[in-house]
Amino acid sequence: MASLRDLKKDINYVLGDIIEAVYIWELSNPDKDIQKSGAIIDEAIDTFDDLIAKVNDKSVDNRKKHLKGVNQELEDRGRALIEKINKLG
């Protein structure tokens, strides 16, 4: 596990890239309904808030294991959001 700062940057970059991909999809498909894409953006923002809160939680017993779990959760939730973007079609 890299530093705490790197984990926070990863969370920011991954979810920022997902939001950017949704905006690109919306610009590429102006005739499509954007309610579903807006929901993906909202979910990405909620995921960001949730993961940052978990990273900043200092009350856990095994901090290293906790942060590895946060990193894994970022990967899982990021993949799920990307799948939703791909299904917008």
HTML snippet that shows the backbone in 3Dmol.js (N, CA, C, O; Angstrom):
<script src="https://3Dmol.org/build/3Dmol-min.js"></script>
<div id="view" style="width:600px;height:400px;position:relative"></div>
<script>
const pdb = `
ATOM      1  N   MET A   1       0.845  -1.177   0.000  1.00  0.00           N
ATOM      2  CA  MET A   1       0.000   0.000   0.000  1.00  0.00           C
ATOM      3  C   MET A   1       0.884   1.232   0.000  1.00  0.00           C
ATOM      4  O   MET A   1       1.814   1.354   0.798  1.00  0.00           O
ATOM      5  N   ALA A   2       0.584   2.115  -0.885  1.00  0.00           N
ATOM      6  CA  ALA A   2       1.341   3.361  -0.970  1.00  0.00           C
ATOM      7  C   ALA A   2       0.893   4.298   0.145  1.00  0.00           C
ATOM      8  O   ALA A   2       0.218   3.880   1.086  1.00  0.00           O
ATOM      9  N   SER A   3       1.260   5.518   0.038  1.00  0.00           N
ATOM     10  CA  SER A   3       0.952   6.470   1.099  1.00  0.00           C
ATOM     11  C   SER A   3      -0.532   6.836   1.116  1.00  0.00           C
ATOM     12  O   SER A   3      -1.271   6.589   0.163  1.00  0.00           O
ATOM     13  N   LEU A   4      -0.927   7.419   2.207  1.00  0.00           N
ATOM     14  CA  LEU A   4      -2.301   7.878   2.380  1.00  0.00           C
ATOM     15  C   LEU A   4      -2.648   8.938   1.339  1.00  0.00           C
ATOM     16  O   LEU A   4      -3.755   8.956   0.801  1.00  0.00           O
ATOM     17  N   ARG A   5      -1.705   9.804   1.066  1.00  0.00           N
ATOM     18  CA  ARG A   5      -1.902  10.847   0.061  1.00  0.00           C
ATOM     19  C   ARG A   5      -2.151  10.242  -1.318  1.00  0.00           C
ATOM     20  O   ARG A   5      -2.998  10.724  -2.070  1.00  0.00           O
ATOM     21  N   ASP A   6      -1.404   9.178  -1.649  1.00  0.00           N
ATOM     22  CA  ASP A   6      -1.597   8.523  -2.941  1.00  0.00           C
ATOM     23  C   ASP A   6      -2.980   7.882  -3.046  1.00  0.00           C
ATOM     24  O   ASP A   6      -3.603   7.919  -4.107  1.00  0.00           O
ATOM     25  N   LEU A   7      -3.460   7.295  -1.947  1.00  0.00           N
ATOM     26  CA  LEU A   7      -4.793   6.699  -1.956  1.00  0.00           C
ATOM     27  C   LEU A   7      -5.857   7.768  -2.187  1.00  0.00           C
ATOM     28  O   LEU A   7      -6.792   7.560  -2.959  1.00  0.00           O
ATOM     29  N   LYS A   8      -5.715   8.897  -1.525  1.00  0.00           N
ATOM     30  CA  LYS A   8      -6.669   9.988  -1.727  1.00  0.00           C
ATOM     31  C   LYS A   8      -6.624  10.500  -3.169  1.00  0.00           C
ATOM     32  O   LYS A   8      -7.662  10.810  -3.754  1.00  0.00           O
ATOM     33  N   LYS A   9      -5.427  10.587  -3.734  1.00  0.00           N
ATOM     34  CA  LYS A   9      -5.293  11.006  -5.134  1.00  0.00           C
ATOM     35  C   LYS A   9      -5.939   9.991  -6.061  1.00  0.00           C
ATOM     36  O   LYS A   9      -6.617  10.368  -7.017  1.00  0.00           O
ATOM     37  N   ASP A  10      -5.738   8.709  -5.789  1.00  0.00           N
ATOM     38  CA  ASP A  10      -6.344   7.660  -6.612  1.00  0.00           C
ATOM     39  C   ASP A  10      -7.866   7.768  -6.589  1.00  0.00           C
ATOM     40  O   ASP A  10      -8.517   7.658  -7.628  1.00  0.00           O
ATOM     41  N   ILE A  11      -8.426   7.980  -5.411  1.00  0.00           N
ATOM     42  CA  ILE A  11      -9.879   8.130  -5.297  1.00  0.00           C
ATOM     43  C   ILE A  11     -10.336   9.315  -6.138  1.00  0.00           C
ATOM     44  O   ILE A  11     -11.311   9.216  -6.882  1.00  0.00           O
ATOM     45  N   ASN A  12      -9.638  10.420  -6.018  1.00  0.00           N
ATOM     46  CA  ASN A  12      -9.999  11.622  -6.761  1.00  0.00           C
ATOM     47  C   ASN A  12      -9.883  11.411  -8.272  1.00  0.00           C
ATOM     48  O   ASN A  12     -10.791  11.772  -9.020  1.00  0.00           O
ATOM     49  N   TYR A  13      -8.777  10.832  -8.717  1.00  0.00           N
ATOM     50  CA  TYR A  13      -8.560  10.644 -10.153  1.00  0.00           C
ATOM     51  C   TYR A  13      -9.540   9.645 -10.754  1.00  0.00           C
ATOM     52  O   TYR A  13     -10.116   9.902 -11.811  1.00  0.00           O
ATOM     53  N   VAL A  14      -9.733   8.515 -10.095  1.00  0.00           N
ATOM     54  CA  VAL A  14     -10.616   7.480 -10.645  1.00  0.00           C
ATOM     55  C   VAL A  14     -12.034   8.004 -10.782  1.00  0.00           C
ATOM     56  O   VAL A  14     -12.646   7.892 -11.844  1.00  0.00           O
ATOM     57  N   LEU A  15     -12.551   8.572  -9.714  1.00  0.00           N
ATOM     58  CA  LEU A  15     -13.933   9.041  -9.766  1.00  0.00           C
ATOM     59  C   LEU A  15     -14.066  10.289 -10.636  1.00  0.00           C
ATOM     60  O   LEU A  15     -15.104  10.490 -11.267  1.00  0.00           O
ATOM     61  N   GLY A  16     -13.045  11.118 -10.677  1.00  0.00           N
ATOM     62  CA  GLY A  16     -13.059  12.269 -11.588  1.00  0.00           C
ATOM     63  C   GLY A  16     -13.077  11.838 -13.044  1.00  0.00           C
ATOM     64  O   GLY A  16     -13.778  12.430 -13.864  1.00  0.00           O
ATOM     65  N   ASP A  17     -12.305  10.806 -13.366  1.00  0.00           N
ATOM     66  CA  ASP A  17     -12.294  10.285 -14.729  1.00  0.00           C
ATOM     67  C   ASP A  17     -13.642   9.674 -15.105  1.00  0.00           C
ATOM     68  O   ASP A  17     -14.084   9.788 -16.248  1.00  0.00           O
ATOM     69  N   ILE A  18     -14.287   9.030 -14.145  1.00  0.00           N
ATOM     70  CA  ILE A  18     -15.604   8.449 -14.410  1.00  0.00           C
ATOM     71  C   ILE A  18     -16.623   9.551 -14.688  1.00  0.00           C
ATOM     72  O   ILE A  18     -17.428   9.440 -15.612  1.00  0.00           O
ATOM     73  N   ILE A  19     -16.584  10.600 -13.896  1.00  0.00           N
ATOM     74  CA  ILE A  19     -17.502  11.720 -14.120  1.00  0.00           C
ATOM     75  C   ILE A  19     -17.220  12.376 -15.470  1.00  0.00           C
ATOM     76  O   ILE A  19     -18.148  12.741 -16.192  1.00  0.00           O
ATOM     77  N   GLU A  20     -15.954  12.523 -15.805  1.00  0.00           N
ATOM     78  CA  GLU A  20     -15.581  13.096 -17.105  1.00  0.00           C
ATOM     79  C   GLU A  20     -16.092  12.220 -18.250  1.00  0.00           C
ATOM     80  O   GLU A  20     -16.554  12.739 -19.267  1.00  0.00           O
ATOM     81  N   ALA A  21     -16.014  10.914 -18.094  1.00  0.00           N
ATOM     82  CA  ALA A  21     -16.507   9.997 -19.128  1.00  0.00           C
ATOM     83  C   ALA A  21     -18.016  10.150 -19.317  1.00  0.00           C
ATOM     84  O   ALA A  21     -18.516  10.061 -20.438  1.00  0.00           O
ATOM     85  N   VAL A  22     -18.727  10.377 -18.238  1.00  0.00           N
ATOM     86  CA  VAL A  22     -20.175  10.585 -18.342  1.00  0.00           C
ATOM     87  C   VAL A  22     -20.456  11.885 -19.089  1.00  0.00           C
ATOM     88  O   VAL A  22     -21.334  11.927 -19.950  1.00  0.00           O
ATOM     89  N   TYR A  23     -19.721  12.941 -18.766  1.00  0.00           N
ATOM     90  CA  TYR A  23     -19.920  14.215 -19.474  1.00  0.00           C
ATOM     91  C   TYR A  23     -19.619  14.071 -20.965  1.00  0.00           C
ATOM     92  O   TYR A  23     -20.332  14.630 -21.799  1.00  0.00           O
ATOM     93  N   ILE A  24     -18.590  13.339 -21.295  1.00  0.00           N
ATOM     94  CA  ILE A  24     -18.261  13.105 -22.706  1.00  0.00           C
ATOM     95  C   ILE A  24     -19.389  12.338 -23.384  1.00  0.00           C
ATOM     96  O   ILE A  24     -19.765  12.647 -24.515  1.00  0.00           O
ATOM     97  N   TRP A  25     -19.930  11.334 -22.689  1.00  0.00           N
ATOM     98  CA  TRP A  25     -21.047  10.580 -23.250  1.00  0.00           C
ATOM     99  C   TRP A  25     -22.238  11.493 -23.489  1.00  0.00           C
ATOM    100  O   TRP A  25     -22.896  11.405 -24.526  1.00  0.00           O
ATOM    101  N   GLU A  26     -22.519  12.380 -22.521  1.00  0.00           N
ATOM    102  CA  GLU A  26     -23.656  13.290 -22.675  1.00  0.00           C
ATOM    103  C   GLU A  26     -23.459  14.229 -23.864  1.00  0.00           C
ATOM    104  O   GLU A  26     -24.405  14.505 -24.601  1.00  0.00           O
ATOM    105  N   LEU A  27     -22.241  14.715 -24.051  1.00  0.00           N
ATOM    106  CA  LEU A  27     -21.971  15.602 -25.193  1.00  0.00           C
ATOM    107  C   LEU A  27     -22.034  14.858 -26.517  1.00  0.00           C
ATOM    108  O   LEU A  27     -22.419  15.425 -27.540  1.00  0.00           O
ATOM    109  N   SER A  28     -21.658  13.600 -26.494  1.00  0.00           N
ATOM    110  CA  SER A  28     -21.674  12.789 -27.715  1.00  0.00           C
ATOM    111  C   SER A  28     -23.074  12.313 -28.070  1.00  0.00           C
ATOM    112  O   SER A  28     -23.331  11.949 -29.217  1.00  0.00           O
ATOM    113  N   ASN A  29     -23.970  12.313 -27.110  1.00  0.00           N
ATOM    114  CA  ASN A  29     -25.331  11.811 -27.314  1.00  0.00           C
ATOM    115  C   ASN A  29     -26.357  12.838 -26.830  1.00  0.00           C
ATOM    116  O   ASN A  29     -27.060  12.599 -25.848  1.00  0.00           O
ATOM    117  N   PRO A  30     -26.444  13.986 -27.523  1.00  0.00           N
ATOM    118  CA  PRO A  30     -27.342  15.042 -27.036  1.00  0.00           C
ATOM    119  C   PRO A  30     -28.819  14.668 -27.128  1.00  0.00           C
ATOM    120  O   PRO A  30     -29.653  15.268 -26.449  1.00  0.00           O
ATOM    121  N   ASP A  31     -29.149  13.684 -27.962  1.00  0.00           N
ATOM    122  CA  ASP A  31     -30.548  13.288 -28.117  1.00  0.00           C
ATOM    123  C   ASP A  31     -30.994  12.257 -27.081  1.00  0.00           C
ATOM    124  O   ASP A  31     -32.180  11.937 -27.007  1.00  0.00           O
ATOM    125  N   LYS A  32     -30.069  11.736 -26.284  1.00  0.00           N
ATOM    126  CA  LYS A  32     -30.393  10.713 -25.287  1.00  0.00           C
ATOM    127  C   LYS A  32     -30.861  11.368 -23.985  1.00  0.00           C
ATOM    128  O   LYS A  32     -30.559  12.529 -23.707  1.00  0.00           O
ATOM    129  N   ASP A  33     -31.598  10.597 -23.207  1.00  0.00           N
ATOM    130  CA  ASP A  33     -32.064  11.045 -21.894  1.00  0.00           C
ATOM    131  C   ASP A  33     -30.883  11.065 -20.927  1.00  0.00           C
ATOM    132  O   ASP A  33     -30.174  10.070 -20.781  1.00  0.00           O
ATOM    133  N   ILE A  34     -30.680  12.202 -20.268  1.00  0.00           N
ATOM    134  CA  ILE A  34     -29.503  12.318 -19.397  1.00  0.00           C
ATOM    135  C   ILE A  34     -29.817  12.044 -17.924  1.00  0.00           C
ATOM    136  O   ILE A  34     -28.965  12.273 -17.066  1.00  0.00           O
ATOM    137  N   GLN A  35     -31.007  11.567 -17.620  1.00  0.00           N
ATOM    138  CA  GLN A  35     -31.323  11.258 -16.222  1.00  0.00           C
ATOM    139  C   GLN A  35     -30.480  10.088 -15.713  1.00  0.00           C
ATOM    140  O   GLN A  35     -30.013  10.110 -14.574  1.00  0.00           O
ATOM    141  N   LYS A  36     -30.283   9.074 -16.548  1.00  0.00           N
ATOM    142  CA  LYS A  36     -29.477   7.926 -16.132  1.00  0.00           C
ATOM    143  C   LYS A  36     -28.017   8.325 -15.954  1.00  0.00           C
ATOM    144  O   LYS A  36     -27.360   7.889 -15.008  1.00  0.00           O
ATOM    145  N   SER A  37     -27.514   9.150 -16.856  1.00  0.00           N
ATOM    146  CA  SER A  37     -26.119   9.582 -16.728  1.00  0.00           C
ATOM    147  C   SER A  37     -25.950  10.499 -15.521  1.00  0.00           C
ATOM    148  O   SER A  37     -24.919  10.458 -14.849  1.00  0.00           O
ATOM    149  N   GLY A  38     -26.944  11.314 -15.246  1.00  0.00           N
ATOM    150  CA  GLY A  38     -26.897  12.156 -14.056  1.00  0.00           C
ATOM    151  C   GLY A  38     -26.878  11.332 -12.781  1.00  0.00           C
ATOM    152  O   GLY A  38     -26.227  11.702 -11.803  1.00  0.00           O
ATOM    153  N   ALA A  39     -27.594  10.213 -12.794  1.00  0.00           N
ATOM    154  CA  ALA A  39     -27.602   9.319 -11.633  1.00  0.00           C
ATOM    155  C   ALA A  39     -26.225   8.700 -11.421  1.00  0.00           C
ATOM    156  O   ALA A  39     -25.808   8.485 -10.282  1.00  0.00           O
ATOM    157  N   ILE A  40     -25.517   8.411 -12.513  1.00  0.00           N
ATOM    158  CA  ILE A  40     -24.159   7.859 -12.403  1.00  0.00           C
ATOM    159  C   ILE A  40     -23.223   8.896 -11.784  1.00  0.00           C
ATOM    160  O   ILE A  40     -22.386   8.557 -10.948  1.00  0.00           O
ATOM    161  N   ILE A  41     -23.362  10.147 -12.191  1.00  0.00           N
ATOM    162  CA  ILE A  41     -22.544  11.219 -11.622  1.00  0.00           C
ATOM    163  C   ILE A  41     -22.824  11.360 -10.130  1.00  0.00           C
ATOM    164  O   ILE A  41     -21.902  11.495  -9.326  1.00  0.00           O
ATOM    165  N   ASP A  42     -24.108  11.327  -9.767  1.00  0.00           N
ATOM    166  CA  ASP A  42     -24.473  11.419  -8.347  1.00  0.00           C
ATOM    167  C   ASP A  42     -23.881  10.259  -7.555  1.00  0.00           C
ATOM    168  O   ASP A  42     -23.392  10.446  -6.441  1.00  0.00           O
ATOM    169  N   GLU A  43     -23.927   9.064  -8.133  1.00  0.00           N
ATOM    170  CA  GLU A  43     -23.368   7.891  -7.453  1.00  0.00           C
ATOM    171  C   GLU A  43     -21.852   8.012  -7.304  1.00  0.00           C
ATOM    172  O   GLU A  43     -21.295   7.617  -6.279  1.00  0.00           O
ATOM    173  N   ALA A  44     -21.182   8.558  -8.324  1.00  0.00           N
ATOM    174  CA  ALA A  44     -19.734   8.749  -8.244  1.00  0.00           C
ATOM    175  C   ALA A  44     -19.379   9.752  -7.144  1.00  0.00           C
ATOM    176  O   ALA A  44     -18.402   9.561  -6.420  1.00  0.00           O
ATOM    177  N   ILE A  45     -20.161  10.808  -7.021  1.00  0.00           N
ATOM    178  CA  ILE A  45     -19.914  11.806  -5.974  1.00  0.00           C
ATOM    179  C   ILE A  45     -20.158  11.196  -4.593  1.00  0.00           C
ATOM    180  O   ILE A  45     -19.388  11.431  -3.662  1.00  0.00           O
ATOM    181  N   ASP A  46     -21.223  10.418  -4.464  1.00  0.00           N
ATOM    182  CA  ASP A  46     -21.496   9.749  -3.187  1.00  0.00           C
ATOM    183  C   ASP A  46     -20.383   8.763  -2.840  1.00  0.00           C
ATOM    184  O   ASP A  46     -19.983   8.652  -1.681  1.00  0.00           O
ATOM    185  N   THR A  47     -19.887   8.049  -3.846  1.00  0.00           N
ATOM    186  CA  THR A  47     -18.785   7.111  -3.635  1.00  0.00           C
ATOM    187  C   THR A  47     -17.549   7.856  -3.167  1.00  0.00           C
ATOM    188  O   THR A  47     -16.869   7.414  -2.241  1.00  0.00           O
ATOM    189  N   PHE A  48     -17.254   8.979  -3.797  1.00  0.00           N
ATOM    190  CA  PHE A  48     -16.106   9.796  -3.391  1.00  0.00           C
ATOM    191  C   PHE A  48     -16.227  10.202  -1.927  1.00  0.00           C
ATOM    192  O   PHE A  48     -15.296  10.021  -1.142  1.00  0.00           O
ATOM    193  N   ASP A  49     -17.379  10.749  -1.572  1.00  0.00           N
ATOM    194  CA  ASP A  49     -17.583  11.198  -0.193  1.00  0.00           C
ATOM    195  C   ASP A  49     -17.434  10.048   0.795  1.00  0.00           C
ATOM    196  O   ASP A  49     -16.816  10.200   1.849  1.00  0.00           O
ATOM    197  N   ASP A  50     -17.998   8.907   0.449  1.00  0.00           N
ATOM    198  CA  ASP A  50     -17.950   7.732   1.321  1.00  0.00           C
ATOM    199  C   ASP A  50     -16.520   7.225   1.505  1.00  0.00           C
ATOM    200  O   ASP A  50     -16.097   6.935   2.624  1.00  0.00           O
ATOM    201  N   LEU A  51     -15.782   7.121   0.403  1.00  0.00           N
ATOM    202  CA  LEU A  51     -14.418   6.590   0.485  1.00  0.00           C
ATOM    203  C   LEU A  51     -13.473   7.553   1.217  1.00  0.00           C
ATOM    204  O   LEU A  51     -12.621   7.116   1.991  1.00  0.00           O
ATOM    205  N   ILE A  52     -13.619   8.838   0.978  1.00  0.00           N
ATOM    206  CA  ILE A  52     -12.774   9.808   1.686  1.00  0.00           C
ATOM    207  C   ILE A  52     -13.077   9.775   3.186  1.00  0.00           C
ATOM    208  O   ILE A  52     -12.165   9.893   4.005  1.00  0.00           O
ATOM    209  N   ALA A  53     -14.339   9.617   3.544  1.00  0.00           N
ATOM    210  CA  ALA A  53     -14.689   9.518   4.969  1.00  0.00           C
ATOM    211  C   ALA A  53     -14.052   8.280   5.588  1.00  0.00           C
ATOM    212  O   ALA A  53     -13.588   8.319   6.728  1.00  0.00           O
ATOM    213  N   LYS A  54     -14.030   7.181   4.837  1.00  0.00           N
ATOM    214  CA  LYS A  54     -13.409   5.956   5.345  1.00  0.00           C
ATOM    215  C   LYS A  54     -11.898   6.123   5.486  1.00  0.00           C
ATOM    216  O   LYS A  54     -11.309   5.635   6.450  1.00  0.00           O
ATOM    217  N   VAL A  55     -11.269   6.804   4.537  1.00  0.00           N
ATOM    218  CA  VAL A  55      -9.827   7.035   4.615  1.00  0.00           C
ATOM    219  C   VAL A  55      -9.496   7.890   5.838  1.00  0.00           C
ATOM    220  O   VAL A  55      -8.492   7.651   6.509  1.00  0.00           O
ATOM    221  N   ASN A  56     -10.321   8.865   6.123  1.00  0.00           N
ATOM    222  CA  ASN A  56     -10.060   9.777   7.234  1.00  0.00           C
ATOM    223  C   ASN A  56     -10.469   9.221   8.597  1.00  0.00           C
ATOM    224  O   ASN A  56     -10.214   9.849   9.624  1.00  0.00           O
ATOM    225  N   ASP A  57     -11.100   8.052   8.609  1.00  0.00           N
ATOM    226  CA  ASP A  57     -11.518   7.435   9.871  1.00  0.00           C
ATOM    227  C   ASP A  57     -10.305   6.869  10.596  1.00  0.00           C
ATOM    228  O   ASP A  57      -9.707   5.888  10.155  1.00  0.00           O
ATOM    229  N   LYS A  58      -9.956   7.486  11.691  1.00  0.00           N
ATOM    230  CA  LYS A  58      -8.769   7.073  12.444  1.00  0.00           C
ATOM    231  C   LYS A  58      -9.106   6.150  13.608  1.00  0.00           C
ATOM    232  O   LYS A  58      -8.216   5.774  14.371  1.00  0.00           O
ATOM    233  N   SER A  59     -10.368   5.780  13.759  1.00  0.00           N
ATOM    234  CA  SER A  59     -10.783   4.967  14.889  1.00  0.00           C
ATOM    235  C   SER A  59     -10.685   3.462  14.631  1.00  0.00           C
ATOM    236  O   SER A  59     -11.063   2.666  15.491  1.00  0.00           O
ATOM    237  N   VAL A  60     -10.188   3.066  13.472  1.00  0.00           N
ATOM    238  CA  VAL A  60     -10.088   1.635  13.157  1.00  0.00           C
ATOM    239  C   VAL A  60      -8.888   1.031  13.886  1.00  0.00           C
ATOM    240  O   VAL A  60      -7.913   1.719  14.189  1.00  0.00           O
ATOM    241  N   ASP A  61      -8.984  -0.279  14.159  1.00  0.00           N
ATOM    242  CA  ASP A  61      -7.907  -0.955  14.887  1.00  0.00           C
ATOM    243  C   ASP A  61      -6.681  -1.179  14.013  1.00  0.00           C
ATOM    244  O   ASP A  61      -5.572  -0.784  14.372  1.00  0.00           O
ATOM    245  N   ASN A  62      -6.885  -1.813  12.866  1.00  0.00           N
ATOM    246  CA  ASN A  62      -5.777  -2.124  11.970  1.00  0.00           C
ATOM    247  C   ASN A  62      -5.866  -1.179  10.762  1.00  0.00           C
ATOM    248  O   ASN A  62      -6.543  -1.478   9.779  1.00  0.00           O
ATOM    249  N   ARG A  63      -5.190  -0.061  10.848  1.00  0.00           N
ATOM    250  CA  ARG A  63      -5.301   0.991   9.822  1.00  0.00           C
ATOM    251  C   ARG A  63      -4.830   0.510   8.454  1.00  0.00           C
ATOM    252  O   ARG A  63      -5.454   0.822   7.440  1.00  0.00           O
ATOM    253  N   LYS A  64      -3.743  -0.241   8.417  1.00  0.00           N
ATOM    254  CA  LYS A  64      -3.202  -0.701   7.143  1.00  0.00           C
ATOM    255  C   LYS A  64      -4.209  -1.611   6.431  1.00  0.00           C
ATOM    256  O   LYS A  64      -4.435  -1.471   5.229  1.00  0.00           O
ATOM    257  N   LYS A  65      -4.801  -2.530   7.167  1.00  0.00           N
ATOM    258  CA  LYS A  65      -5.800  -3.436   6.588  1.00  0.00           C
ATOM    259  C   LYS A  65      -7.030  -2.647   6.152  1.00  0.00           C
ATOM    260  O   LYS A  65      -7.604  -2.922   5.098  1.00  0.00           O
ATOM    261  N   HIS A  66      -7.430  -1.682   6.948  1.00  0.00           N
ATOM    262  CA  HIS A  66      -8.581  -0.840   6.625  1.00  0.00           C
ATOM    263  C   HIS A  66      -8.359  -0.085   5.316  1.00  0.00           C
ATOM    264  O   HIS A  66      -9.253  -0.029   4.471  1.00  0.00           O
ATOM    265  N   LEU A  67      -7.177   0.491   5.146  1.00  0.00           N
ATOM    266  CA  LEU A  67      -6.881   1.254   3.930  1.00  0.00           C
ATOM    267  C   LEU A  67      -6.794   0.350   2.708  1.00  0.00           C
ATOM    268  O   LEU A  67      -7.181   0.753   1.611  1.00  0.00           O
ATOM    269  N   LYS A  68      -6.291  -0.868   2.884  1.00  0.00           N
ATOM    270  CA  LYS A  68      -6.297  -1.817   1.764  1.00  0.00           C
ATOM    271  C   LYS A  68      -7.726  -2.140   1.355  1.00  0.00           C
ATOM    272  O   LYS A  68      -8.028  -2.283   0.170  1.00  0.00           O
ATOM    273  N   GLY A  69      -8.596  -2.253   2.342  1.00  0.00           N
ATOM    274  CA  GLY A  69     -10.009  -2.492   2.054  1.00  0.00           C
ATOM    275  C   GLY A  69     -10.640  -1.327   1.313  1.00  0.00           C
ATOM    276  O   GLY A  69     -11.447  -1.529   0.406  1.00  0.00           O
ATOM    277  N   VAL A  70     -10.280  -0.115   1.691  1.00  0.00           N
ATOM    278  CA  VAL A  70     -10.786   1.074   0.995  1.00  0.00           C
ATOM    279  C   VAL A  70     -10.305   1.078  -0.454  1.00  0.00           C
ATOM    280  O   VAL A  70     -11.064   1.410  -1.364  1.00  0.00           O
ATOM    281  N   ASN A  71      -9.047   0.711  -0.662  1.00  0.00           N
ATOM    282  CA  ASN A  71      -8.493   0.651  -2.012  1.00  0.00           C
ATOM    283  C   ASN A  71      -9.247  -0.387  -2.848  1.00  0.00           C
ATOM    284  O   ASN A  71      -9.566  -0.134  -4.009  1.00  0.00           O
ATOM    285  N   GLN A  72      -9.529  -1.540  -2.268  1.00  0.00           N
ATOM    286  CA  GLN A  72     -10.272  -2.583  -2.980  1.00  0.00           C
ATOM    287  C   GLN A  72     -11.694  -2.121  -3.280  1.00  0.00           C
ATOM    288  O   GLN A  72     -12.228  -2.389  -4.356  1.00  0.00           O
ATOM    289  N   GLU A  73     -12.293  -1.434  -2.333  1.00  0.00           N
ATOM    290  CA  GLU A  73     -13.647  -0.920  -2.543  1.00  0.00           C
ATOM    291  C   GLU A  73     -13.664   0.112  -3.672  1.00  0.00           C
ATOM    292  O   GLU A  73     -14.618   0.167  -4.448  1.00  0.00           O
ATOM    293  N   LEU A  74     -12.615   0.927  -3.765  1.00  0.00           N
ATOM    294  CA  LEU A  74     -12.500   1.888  -4.863  1.00  0.00           C
ATOM    295  C   LEU A  74     -12.486   1.154  -6.196  1.00  0.00           C
ATOM    296  O   LEU A  74     -13.175   1.551  -7.136  1.00  0.00           O
ATOM    297  N   GLU A  75     -11.705   0.093  -6.279  1.00  0.00           N
ATOM    298  CA  GLU A  75     -11.639  -0.687  -7.516  1.00  0.00           C
ATOM    299  C   GLU A  75     -12.999  -1.285  -7.866  1.00  0.00           C
ATOM    300  O   GLU A  75     -13.442  -1.196  -9.011  1.00  0.00           O
ATOM    301  N   ASP A  76     -13.655  -1.889  -6.890  1.00  0.00           N
ATOM    302  CA  ASP A  76     -14.939  -2.547  -7.135  1.00  0.00           C
ATOM    303  C   ASP A  76     -16.024  -1.554  -7.538  1.00  0.00           C
ATOM    304  O   ASP A  76     -16.740  -1.765  -8.517  1.00  0.00           O
ATOM    305  N   ARG A  77     -16.134  -0.478  -6.779  1.00  0.00           N
ATOM    306  CA  ARG A  77     -17.171   0.500  -7.077  1.00  0.00           C
ATOM    307  C   ARG A  77     -16.868   1.250  -8.367  1.00  0.00           C
ATOM    308  O   ARG A  77     -17.787   1.614  -9.101  1.00  0.00           O
ATOM    309  N   GLY A  78     -15.585   1.485  -8.651  1.00  0.00           N
ATOM    310  CA  GLY A  78     -15.198   2.129  -9.907  1.00  0.00           C
ATOM    311  C   GLY A  78     -15.570   1.270 -11.106  1.00  0.00           C
ATOM    312  O   GLY A  78     -16.098   1.770 -12.099  1.00  0.00           O
ATOM    313  N   ARG A  79     -15.292  -0.019 -11.008  1.00  0.00           N
ATOM    314  CA  ARG A  79     -15.664  -0.932 -12.104  1.00  0.00           C
ATOM    315  C   ARG A  79     -17.174  -0.962 -12.318  1.00  0.00           C
ATOM    316  O   ARG A  79     -17.643  -0.980 -13.456  1.00  0.00           O
ATOM    317  N   ALA A  80     -17.930  -0.967 -11.226  1.00  0.00           N
ATOM    318  CA  ALA A  80     -19.387  -0.977 -11.334  1.00  0.00           C
ATOM    319  C   ALA A  80     -19.892   0.288 -12.032  1.00  0.00           C
ATOM    320  O   ALA A  80     -20.811   0.223 -12.850  1.00  0.00           O
ATOM    321  N   LEU A  81     -19.301   1.425 -11.715  1.00  0.00           N
ATOM    322  CA  LEU A  81     -19.702   2.678 -12.365  1.00  0.00           C
ATOM    323  C   LEU A  81     -19.337   2.664 -13.849  1.00  0.00           C
ATOM    324  O   LEU A  81     -20.105   3.142 -14.684  1.00  0.00           O
ATOM    325  N   ILE A  82     -18.184   2.126 -14.170  1.00  0.00           N
ATOM    326  CA  ILE A  82     -17.767   2.047 -15.576  1.00  0.00           C
ATOM    327  C   ILE A  82     -18.710   1.139 -16.356  1.00  0.00           C
ATOM    328  O   ILE A  82     -19.055   1.436 -17.500  1.00  0.00           O
ATOM    329  N   GLU A  83     -19.125   0.038 -15.743  1.00  0.00           N
ATOM    330  CA  GLU A  83     -20.098  -0.840 -16.400  1.00  0.00           C
ATOM    331  C   GLU A  83     -21.406  -0.108 -16.669  1.00  0.00           C
ATOM    332  O   GLU A  83     -22.018  -0.295 -17.720  1.00  0.00           O
ATOM    333  N   LYS A  84     -21.836   0.721 -15.727  1.00  0.00           N
ATOM    334  CA  LYS A  84     -23.065   1.490 -15.923  1.00  0.00           C
ATOM    335  C   LYS A  84     -22.902   2.472 -17.075  1.00  0.00           C
ATOM    336  O   LYS A  84     -23.837   2.669 -17.851  1.00  0.00           O
ATOM    337  N   ILE A  85     -21.742   3.086 -17.199  1.00  0.00           N
ATOM    338  CA  ILE A  85     -21.486   4.002 -18.311  1.00  0.00           C
ATOM    339  C   ILE A  85     -21.557   3.249 -19.633  1.00  0.00           C
ATOM    340  O   ILE A  85     -22.154   3.727 -20.598  1.00  0.00           O
ATOM    341  N   ASN A  86     -20.939   2.062 -19.672  1.00  0.00           N
ATOM    342  CA  ASN A  86     -20.948   1.265 -20.894  1.00  0.00           C
ATOM    343  C   ASN A  86     -22.345   0.828 -21.292  1.00  0.00           C
ATOM    344  O   ASN A  86     -22.609   0.623 -22.476  1.00  0.00           O
ATOM    345  N   LYS A  87     -23.249   0.680 -20.325  1.00  0.00           N
ATOM    346  CA  LYS A  87     -24.608   0.252 -20.628  1.00  0.00           C
ATOM    347  C   LYS A  87     -25.521   1.405 -21.053  1.00  0.00           C
ATOM    348  O   LYS A  87     -26.662   1.176 -21.454  1.00  0.00           O
ATOM    349  N   LEU A  88     -25.026   2.635 -20.966  1.00  0.00           N
ATOM    350  CA  LEU A  88     -25.852   3.781 -21.358  1.00  0.00           C
ATOM    351  C   LEU A  88     -26.228   3.720 -22.831  1.00  0.00           C
ATOM    352  O   LEU A  88     -27.346   4.059 -23.219  1.00  0.00           O
ATOM    353  N   GLY A  89     -25.275   3.284 -23.639  1.00  0.00           N
ATOM    354  CA  GLY A  89     -25.477   3.087 -25.068  1.00  0.00           C
ATOM    355  C   GLY A  89     -26.373   4.001 -25.702  1.00  0.00           C
ATOM    356  O   GLY A  89     -26.601   3.907 -26.908  1.00  0.00           O
TER     357      GLY A  89
END
`;
const viewer = $3Dmol.createViewer("view");
viewer.addModel(pdb, "pdb");
viewer.setStyle({}, {cartoon: {color: "spectrum"}});
viewer.zoomTo();
viewer.render();
</script>
